[in-house]
Amino acid sequence: MVRGYVLERSEFNEMRMRLPRSVRRGVRPAPEGHVGLIAQAVTDDDGLPISALYDTAPASLGRQRLRELERRLTELLL
């Protein structure tokens, strides 16, 4: 199962700083006027994340770009 999240810029950037450094290097901060996007593949049993993709998008395109990110994650897992 894939879950998606759209986070306000400040919330995404704060979450990004809590990621392990090796992951954080590949996740760019959300610039002004953007939102943060997270697509997570989770287990059906207990909802634990098994993979995640992160991106940013202009706030007006957040939901559309999140759907694209979720599709990309799904394709990577097939």
Buried (B, 14 or more C-beta within 10 A) or exposed (E): EBBBBBBBBEBBBEBBEEBEEEEBEEBBEBEEEBBBBBBBBBEEEEEEEEEBBBBBBEBEEBEEBBEBBBEBBEEEEE
